[in-house]
Amino acid sequence: MILHLDTHVIVWLYAGDRSRIPSRAAAALDHAHLVYSPVSGLEITYLYEIGRVTVSSQTILDYLRDRIGLTPDDTPFLVVAREAERLSWTRDPFDRMITAAAAVHGHPLVTADEAIRSHYEGAVWE
C-alpha cells in the first residue's frame, strides 16, 4: 500500500516523535510504502526560513529516505495541480497540493490536520 504523509508528520518522524501520531496511523506507517508530495519539501523550507524547524528540508527528507524509505510522489505536477483546483475547501496551497497528490490515485494521507480530515475521505489519523 502507498501511504502519503502530510508535512507535520514528516517533521515529527524526523524529530523521532512518533508519540504525536495515534496508534492506527502509526501502525499504517509500519506497513506501507511511504511517500510525500514534493510540495512538503517547499513547506519545510518555509518553516526553516521562519525558524519553526532547525534543519533544511533536504536534510529531513534525505534522513527519512535513508531510515524509513520515504520517497517523493512522482505524479506529474500538472495532474496534481488540476486535482488541487477542485479542492475548494481550503485556501492553503500546501494543504491543497498535498491532499491532491494523495487524491489523484485515491491513496491514504496521514494527517492531523482537521480540515483535511473532514474533507478528504482518505485521511488517516485516529
One Martini backbone bead per residue (centre of mass of N, CA, C, O) as a GRO file, in nm:
protein
  126
    1MET     BB    1   0.099   0.035   0.020
    2ILE     BB    2   0.027   0.371  -0.025
    3LEU     BB    3   0.159   0.649   0.180
    4HIS     BB    4   0.086   0.961   0.274
    5LEU     BB    5   0.252   1.261   0.398
    6ASP     BB    6   0.242   1.506   0.598
    7THR     BB    7   0.446   1.748   0.703
    8HIS     BB    8   0.424   1.708   1.014
    9VAL     BB    9   0.494   1.407   1.006
   10ILE     BB   10   0.775   1.436   0.895
   11VAL     BB   11   0.888   1.606   1.128
   12TRP     BB   12   0.826   1.406   1.356
   13LEU     BB   13   0.996   1.173   1.246
   14TYR     BB   14   1.263   1.320   1.250
   15ALA     BB   15   1.233   1.381   1.572
   16GLY     BB   16   1.114   1.108   1.703
   17ASP     BB   17   0.775   1.173   1.732
   18ARG     BB   18   0.546   0.924   1.751
   19SER     BB   19   0.353   1.017   1.991
   20ARG     BB   20   0.172   1.211   1.793
   21ILE     BB   21   0.083   0.934   1.673
   22PRO     BB   22  -0.152   0.740   1.633
   23SER     BB   23  -0.183   0.402   1.625
   24ARG     BB   24  -0.317   0.368   1.346
   25ALA     BB   25  -0.115   0.544   1.190
   26ALA     BB   26   0.145   0.403   1.285
   27ALA     BB   27   0.076   0.126   1.167
   28ALA     BB   28   0.066   0.221   0.872
   29LEU     BB   29   0.369   0.302   0.851
   30ASP     BB   30   0.476  -0.009   0.888
   31HIS     BB   31   0.283  -0.106   0.604
   32ALA     BB   32   0.427   0.099   0.389
   33HIS     BB   33   0.467   0.313   0.127
   34LEU     BB   34   0.638   0.613   0.162
   35VAL     BB   35   0.509   0.942   0.083
   36TYR     BB   36   0.562   1.269  -0.077
   37SER     BB   37   0.513   1.581  -0.145
   38PRO     BB   38   0.714   1.819  -0.280
   39VAL     BB   39   0.568   2.049  -0.122
   40SER     BB   40   0.682   1.974   0.155
   41GLY     BB   41   0.963   2.082   0.103
   42LEU     BB   42   0.873   2.376   0.081
   43GLU     BB   43   0.739   2.398   0.358
   44ILE     BB   44   0.994   2.336   0.520
   45THR     BB   45   1.151   2.577   0.417
   46TYR     BB   46   0.967   2.786   0.545
   47LEU     BB   47   1.005   2.685   0.837
   48TYR     BB   48   1.308   2.740   0.837
   49GLU     BB   49   1.301   3.050   0.770
   50ILE     BB   50   1.112   3.097   1.049
   51GLY     BB   51   1.218   2.876   1.280
   52ARG     BB   52   1.039   2.595   1.315
   53VAL     BB   53   1.294   2.471   1.194
   54THR     BB   54   1.656   2.360   1.208
   55VAL     BB   55   1.636   2.220   0.925
   56SER     BB   56   1.643   2.118   0.624
   57SER     BB   57   1.462   1.955   0.396
   58GLN     BB   58   1.689   1.776   0.286
   59THR     BB   59   1.771   1.654   0.555
   60ILE     BB   60   1.502   1.526   0.626
   61LEU     BB   61   1.450   1.361   0.361
   62ASP     BB   62   1.712   1.199   0.360
   63TYR     BB   63   1.681   1.064   0.632
   64LEU     BB   64   1.402   0.922   0.567
   65ARG     BB   65   1.498   0.763   0.330
   66ASP     BB   66   1.717   0.598   0.487
   67ARG     BB   67   1.526   0.493   0.733
   68ILE     BB   68   1.206   0.456   0.576
   69GLY     BB   69   1.176   0.510   0.253
   70LEU     BB   70   1.117   0.792   0.173
   71THR     BB   71   0.930   0.925  -0.107
   72PRO     BB   72   0.852   1.083  -0.381
   73ASP     BB   73   0.607   1.189  -0.557
   74ASP     BB   74   0.557   1.131  -0.930
   75THR     BB   75   0.337   1.303  -1.001
   76PRO     BB   76   0.242   1.517  -1.209
   77PHE     BB   77   0.192   1.843  -1.157
   78LEU     BB   78  -0.057   1.892  -1.338
   79VAL     BB   79  -0.233   1.675  -1.208
   80VAL     BB   80  -0.228   1.791  -0.920
   81ALA     BB   81  -0.327   2.079  -0.985
   82ARG     BB   82  -0.603   1.995  -1.097
   83GLU     BB   83  -0.699   1.864  -0.837
   84ALA     BB   84  -0.662   2.117  -0.653
   85GLU     BB   85  -0.883   2.292  -0.791
   86ARG     BB   86  -1.121   2.113  -0.647
   87LEU     BB   87  -1.016   2.219  -0.352
   88SER     BB   88  -1.228   2.455  -0.197
   89TRP     BB   89  -1.187   2.414   0.134
   90THR     BB   90  -0.908   2.571   0.077
   91ARG     BB   91  -0.631   2.825   0.082
   92ASP     BB   92  -0.407   2.621   0.121
   93PRO     BB   93  -0.165   2.520  -0.093
   94PHE     BB   94  -0.044   2.282   0.058
   95ASP     BB   95  -0.301   2.123   0.124
   96ARG     BB   96  -0.394   2.092  -0.166
   97MET     BB   97  -0.142   1.942  -0.285
   98ILE     BB   98  -0.119   1.709  -0.083
   99THR     BB   99  -0.403   1.600  -0.124
  100ALA     BB  100  -0.395   1.569  -0.432
  101ALA     BB  101  -0.167   1.360  -0.447
  102ALA     BB  102  -0.344   1.142  -0.311
  103ALA     BB  103  -0.620   1.164  -0.475
  104VAL     BB  104  -0.547   1.084  -0.764
  105HIS     BB  105  -0.517   0.761  -0.643
  106GLY     BB  106  -0.657   0.712  -0.358
  107HIS     BB  107  -0.471   0.774  -0.128
  108PRO     BB  108  -0.356   0.782   0.169
  109LEU     BB  109  -0.345   1.034   0.448
  110VAL     BB  110  -0.132   1.146   0.690
  111THR     BB  111  -0.322   1.350   0.930
  112ALA     BB  112  -0.402   1.617   1.170
  113ASP     BB  113  -0.573   1.778   0.987
  114GLU     BB  114  -0.898   1.871   1.013
  115ALA     BB  115  -0.972   1.969   0.730
  116ILE     BB  116  -0.875   1.726   0.578
  117ARG     BB  117  -1.034   1.508   0.740
  118SER     BB  118  -1.323   1.640   0.662
  119HIS     BB  119  -1.260   1.618   0.321
  120TYR     BB  120  -1.077   1.350   0.320
  121GLU     BB  121  -1.142   1.018   0.300
  122GLY     BB  122  -0.817   0.926   0.310
  123ALA     BB  123  -0.778   0.997   0.591
  124VAL     BB  124  -0.531   0.937   0.851
  125TRP     BB  125  -0.530   0.882   1.222
  126GLU     BB  126  -0.693   0.731   1.477
   0.00000   0.00000   0.00000
